[in-house]
């Protein structure tokens, strides 16, 4: 069953650092696309909000072959390297919370 891991960025980049933040985050997301079991990796940024109650600045969506593939990819050395890159180059540019949610998918046609 396909599975997806989302990272939600709740908050805002440091003042004047939006472009740098998105660039550095994009570099990390591109790295995730090469992990085993990854079908696609995308950086998404909202352009429309139905309500102002949410403060989601960006979302990273990584689609996997299965929930087991998520676990396997997260256990790789390359993922640990990407996590360190994120901590060093991305997180300091962001004021807020980053949280992850893993989903299993059911497709209807």
C-alpha positions in Angstrom: 0.0 0.0 0.0 1.5 3.4 -0.9 2.5 5.7 1.9 3.4 9.3 2.3 5.5 11.2 4.8 4.7 14.9 5.3 6.7 17.5 7.1 4.6 20.6 8.0 6.4 23.9 8.7 4.3 25.9 11.1 5.6 29.4 11.5 7.6 31.7 9.3 11.2 32.0 8.1 13.5 34.5 9.9 12.9 38.0 8.7 14.6 38.5 5.3 15.6 34.9 5.0 12.5 33.5 3.0 14.4 32.9 -0.2 17.4 31.3 1.5 15.2 29.1 3.6 13.3 27.8 0.6 16.5 27.3 -1.4 18.2 25.3 1.5 15.0 23.3 2.1 14.7 22.5 -1.6 18.3 21.1 -1.5 17.4 18.8 1.4 14.1 17.7 -0.3 16.0 16.9 -3.5 18.3 14.7 -1.5 15.3 12.7 -0.2 14.3 11.9 -3.7 17.2 9.5 -3.9 16.4 7.4 -0.9 15.4 3.8 -1.4 11.6 3.3 -1.8 10.9 6.9 -2.6 8.5 7.5 -5.5 8.7 11.3 -5.4 9.7 14.2 -3.1 8.0 17.6 -3.3 8.3 20.9 -1.6 4.9 22.6 -1.5 4.1 26.2 -0.5 0.5 27.4 -0.1 -0.7 30.2 -2.3 -4.3 30.3 -0.9 -5.6 29.9 2.6 -9.3 29.3 3.2 -8.8 30.4 6.8 -6.2 32.4 8.7 -6.4 29.9 11.6 -3.4 27.9 10.3 0.1 29.1 10.0 1.5 26.5 7.6 4.4 28.1 5.6 5.5 25.0 3.7 4.9 21.3 3.4 7.3 18.6 2.2 5.6 15.5 0.7 7.6 12.4 0.2 5.7 9.5 -1.4 6.9 6.0 -0.8 6.2 2.5 -2.1 4.9 1.4 1.3 4.9 2.3 5.0 7.8 -0.3 5.4 9.7 1.7 2.8 9.4 4.8 5.0 10.9 3.0 7.9 13.7 1.6 5.7 14.5 5.0 4.2 14.6 6.7 7.6 17.1 4.2 8.8 19.7 4.9 6.1 23.0 6.7 6.5 22.0 9.1 3.7 18.8 10.1 5.6 21.0 10.8 8.7 23.2 13.0 6.5 20.2 14.9 5.2 18.9 15.4 8.7 22.2 16.9 9.8 22.1 19.2 6.7 18.6 20.2 7.6 19.6 21.0 11.2 22.6 23.0 10.1 21.3 24.9 7.0 17.5 25.0 7.2 16.2 24.9 10.8 18.2 28.1 11.9 16.4 30.0 9.1 12.9 29.1 10.5 10.9 30.4 13.5 8.4 27.8 14.3 7.7 24.1 14.6 8.4 21.3 12.1 6.3 18.2 12.6 5.9 15.0 10.6 2.9 12.8 9.9 3.0 9.5 8.0 0.0 8.4 6.0 -1.1 5.2 4.3 -3.0 5.7 1.1 -6.1 4.2 -0.4 -6.7 5.2 -4.0 -10.3 5.4 -5.4 -10.9 5.4 -9.1 
